[in-house]
Amino acid sequence: MTNSSSLHGARSPDFSGMPSVMRFNSMVLALCGVAVLVFLCLPVLIVVPMSFSNSTSLRFPPEGFSMRWYLQVFSDPRWVRAMQTSVVLALLSSTIALVLGSLAAYGLTRGRFFGRMTIQSNFISPMIIPSVITAVALYFALAHLGMLGSFAGLLLGHVLLGVPYVVLIMSVAIRSFDVRIEQVAFTLGASWFTMFRRVLIPNLLPSTAAAWIFAFVTSFDEVVITSFIAGTHETVPKRMFNDLVMQVNPSITAIATLLIAVSLALMAVAAALRRKTLAEPAPAPEAVPSPPTNHLLRQQA
């Protein structure tokens, strides 16, 4: 009786202060997020103004405005060749990664076989393993194959970097696509390749473009693996790294600004395409009316 009376007489917990505590926690979380964002963007906010400086050395804030370092970059044939190599390499590697990654994503998403999750983890491993370990592994593998220092070996390494992003993005897109649409295509006589080319890919075009952009940016910005296996081939990030080892040239800030602008533009396009994909779900086939049940047949009789 004593315990029951004490329980009845106990005061209920006071939650009146919870809204203020939640507001305080939200404010602290928002301030932490803004602080981290400012910390990450601070190098960009310093490098971009320095690229327009008229000084012969790196100074911040810049003393005056000038485009001399951009003109020097585009008038240097070595930088122009490095840009051409980077663009061609990124275009080829991202396209090959898109084809291979899309086929792999379809097999991993629609397939039901033993070891599927292990194979999927193997596809994602280049994103988890440090790039220097991947670079060393590629170095020995390409040296054994006689492809070290060749453009084909460099292309193979960049394809390896782009495939995980394609597999991740396309797996989500294929999983959200109604499998009944594929089955309808099969019942109408379409082969698997025809269904994949004329039914699946057109409906997943925004996700396909986003996957290609991620693979392109990954290849265009890569420097660690390129330094190990490129040989005499120079890309823009590799040339930036080599120039920084020899001397600190203000033209590096101009190249860095161009890379930042290209990456931000492509990432914005990829984000817009992903938002469009999420906002427009794939159309579902029309429902076929089910035949009447025995109970309804008896009522009609």
C-alpha positions in Angstrom: 0.0 0.0 0.0 2.8 2.3 0.8 4.5 1.7 -2.5 1.2 2.2 -4.4 0.4 5.4 -2.5 3.9 6.7 -3.1 3.6 5.9 -6.8 0.2 7.7 -7.0 1.7 10.6 -5.1 4.8 10.9 -7.2 5.0 14.0 -9.4 4.9 13.5 -13.2 8.1 14.5 -15.1 8.1 18.1 -16.3 8.7 18.4 -20.0 8.0 22.1 -20.2 11.6 22.9 -20.8 12.1 20.5 -23.6 11.2 22.8 -26.5 13.9 25.4 -25.4 16.5 22.6 -25.0 15.7 21.3 -28.5 15.9 24.8 -29.9 19.3 25.3 -28.2 20.6 22.0 -29.6 19.4 22.9 -33.1 21.2 26.2 -32.9 24.4 24.6 -31.7 24.2 22.0 -34.5 23.6 24.7 -37.1 26.5 26.8 -35.8 28.8 23.7 -35.9 27.7 23.0 -39.5 28.3 26.6 -40.6 31.7 26.5 -38.9 32.7 23.3 -40.6 31.5 24.7 -44.0 33.5 27.9 -43.5 36.6 25.8 -42.6 36.2 23.7 -45.7 35.6 26.7 -48.0 38.3 28.9 -46.5 41.1 27.7 -48.9 38.8 28.4 -51.8 38.1 31.9 -50.6 41.8 32.5 -50.4 43.0 30.8 -53.6 40.4 32.4 -56.0 41.3 36.1 -55.2 45.0 35.3 -55.3 44.6 34.0 -58.9 43.6 37.5 -60.0 46.6 39.2 -58.4 49.1 41.3 -60.3 51.9 40.4 -57.9 54.8 38.2 -59.0 54.5 36.2 -55.7 51.7 34.7 -53.7 50.2 37.4 -51.5 46.9 37.7 -49.7 45.0 40.0 -50.0 46.1 40.7 -53.6 47.5 44.1 -54.3 45.7 44.6 -57.6 43.6 42.9 -60.2 45.1 41.2 -63.2 44.5 38.3 -65.6 48.2 37.7 -66.2 48.4 34.3 -64.6 45.4 33.0 -66.7 47.1 34.3 -69.8 50.4 32.6 -68.8 48.6 29.3 -68.2 46.9 29.3 -71.6 50.0 30.5 -73.4 52.1 27.7 -72.0 52.1 24.6 -74.3 52.9 22.3 -71.4 49.7 23.4 -69.5 47.7 23.1 -72.8 48.9 19.5 -73.3 48.2 18.6 -69.7 44.6 20.0 -70.1 44.1 18.0 -73.3 45.4 14.9 -71.7 43.1 15.4 -68.6 40.0 16.0 -70.7 40.6 13.1 -73.1 41.4 10.8 -70.2 38.4 11.9 -68.2 36.0 11.5 -71.2 37.2 8.0 -72.1 37.4 6.7 -68.5 34.0 8.1 -67.4 32.3 6.6 -70.6 33.9 3.2 -70.1 33.1 3.3 -66.4 29.5 4.2 -67.1 29.0 1.2 -69.5 30.7 -1.3 -67.2 29.3 0.1 -64.0 25.7 0.2 -65.4 25.9 -3.4 -66.5 27.3 -4.4 -63.1 24.7 -2.4 -61.2 21.9 -4.1 -63.2 23.3 -7.6 -62.4 23.7 -6.8 -58.8 20.3 -5.2 -58.4 18.1 -7.7 -60.4 20.2 -10.8 -59.9 19.7 -13.3 -57.1 22.8 -15.4 -56.7 25.2 -16.5 -54.0 27.9 -14.0 -53.1 26.1 -11.0 -54.5 26.8 -8.7 -51.5 30.5 -9.8 -51.6 30.8 -8.8 -55.2 29.1 -5.5 -54.6 31.5 -4.8 -51.7 34.3 -5.5 -54.1 33.0 -3.0 -56.6 32.8 -0.3 -53.8 36.2 -1.1 -52.3 38.2 1.5 -54.4 36.2 4.2 -52.6 37.2 2.9 -49.2 40.8 1.8 -49.7 43.3 4.7 -49.5 44.3 5.8 -52.9 48.0 5.3 -52.3 47.3 1.6 -51.7 45.4 1.3 -54.9 48.2 3.2 -56.7 50.8 0.8 -55.4 48.7 -2.2 -56.4 48.1 -0.8 -59.9 51.8 0.0 -60.2 52.8 -3.6 -59.7 49.9 -5.0 -61.7 50.6 -2.8 -64.7 54.3 -3.4 -64.5 53.7 -7.2 -64.6 51.4 -6.7 -67.7 53.9 -4.4 -69.4 51.4 -1.5 -69.4 53.1 0.8 -66.8 53.6 4.3 -68.2 51.3 3.7 -71.1 48.1 5.7 -71.8 46.1 2.4 -71.8 47.3 1.6 -68.3 46.5 5.1 -67.1 43.1 4.8 -68.6 42.5 1.4 -66.9 43.4 3.0 -63.5 41.0 5.9 -63.9 38.2 3.5 -65.0 38.8 1.6 -61.8 38.2 4.8 -59.9 35.0 5.8 -61.7 33.2 2.4 -61.6 32.3 2.5 -57.9 30.4 5.8 -58.3 28.5 4.5 -61.3 27.6 1.3 -59.5 26.3 3.2 -56.5 24.2 5.7 -58.4 22.9 3.3 -61.0 22.0 0.6 -58.4 19.8 3.1 -56.6 18.2 4.2 -59.9 17.6 0.6 -61.1 16.2 -0.5 -57.8 13.6 2.3 -57.9 12.6 1.4 -61.5 9.5 -0.8 -61.7 10.6 -4.2 -62.8 7.1 -4.9 -64.4 8.0 -2.4 -67.2 11.0 -4.6 -68.1 8.8 -7.7 -68.0 6.3 -6.0 -70.3 9.1 -5.3 -72.8 10.2 -9.0 -72.6 6.7 -10.2 -73.2 6.5 -8.0 -76.3 9.5 -9.8 -77.8 12.3 -7.4 -76.9 15.7 -8.9 -76.1 17.6 -8.0 -73.0 19.9 -5.7 -74.8 16.9 -3.9 -76.5 15.1 -3.6 -73.2 18.3 -2.2 -71.6 18.9 0.3 -74.4 15.4 1.4 -75.3 13.4 1.0 -72.1 15.7 1.1 -69.0 18.4 3.7 -69.9 15.9 6.3 -71.4 13.9 6.2 -68.1 17.1 6.5 -66.0 18.7 9.2 -68.1 19.1 11.8 -65.3 20.8 9.2 -63.0 23.0 8.0 -65.9 24.1 11.5 -66.6 24.8 12.1 -62.9 26.9 8.9 -62.7 28.9 9.9 -65.7 29.6 13.4 -64.2 30.8 11.8 -60.9 33.1 9.5 -62.8 34.4 12.4 -65.0 35.2 14.6 -62.0 36.9 11.8 -60.2 39.2 11.1 -63.1 39.8 14.8 -63.8 40.9 15.5 -60.2 43.0 12.4 -59.6 46.6 12.9 -58.8 47.9 10.1 -56.5 47.3 7.1 -58.9 48.3 9.2 -61.9 51.6 10.0 -60.3 52.4 6.3 -59.8 51.3 4.9 -63.2 51.3 7.8 -65.7 54.9 7.7 -66.7 55.6 10.6 -69.1 51.9 11.4 -69.5 51.0 14.6 -67.6 47.6 15.6 -66.4 46.7 19.0 -64.9 46.7 17.7 -61.3 50.0 15.9 -61.8 51.6 19.0 -63.4 50.4 21.1 -60.5 52.0 18.7 -58.0 55.3 18.7 -60.0 55.4 22.5 -60.2 54.7 22.9 -56.5 57.6 20.6 -55.7 60.0 22.7 -57.8 58.7 26.2 -57.0 55.6 28.1 -55.8 54.3 29.7 -59.0 51.3 32.0 -58.8 50.0 30.4 -62.0 49.1 27.4 -59.8 46.3 29.5 -58.2 44.8 30.2 -61.7 44.8 26.4 -62.5 43.3 25.7 -59.1 40.6 28.2 -59.7 39.7 26.7 -63.0 39.6 23.2 -61.5 37.3 24.5 -58.7 35.0 26.1 -61.1 34.7 23.0 -63.4 34.1 20.7 -60.4 31.5 23.0 -58.9 29.7 23.4 -62.2 29.6 19.6 -62.8 28.6 18.8 -59.3 25.7 21.4 -59.5 24.5 19.7 -62.7 24.7 16.3 -61.1 22.8 17.5 -58.1 20.1 19.0 -60.3 19.8 15.7 -62.3 19.5 13.6 -59.1 16.9 16.0 -57.7 14.9 15.6 -61.0 15.2 11.8 -60.7 13.8 11.8 -57.2 11.0 14.2 -58.0 9.8 12.2 -61.1 9.4 8.6 -60.2 9.3 6.0 -63.0 5.9 5.4 -64.5 4.2 2.2 -63.5 2.4 0.0 -65.9 -1.4 0.2 -65.9 -3.1 -2.2 -63.6 -4.9 -5.1 -65.2 -8.3 -5.7 -63.7 -8.4 -9.0 -61.8 -11.0 -11.6 -62.8 -14.2 -11.8 -60.6 -14.0 -14.2 -57.7 -16.3 -17.2 -57.2 -18.4 -15.2 -54.7 -19.1 -12.5 -57.3 -19.9 -15.1 -59.9 -22.5 -16.7 -57.6 -24.1 -13.3 -57.0 -24.3 -12.6 -60.7 -25.9 -16.1 -61.3 
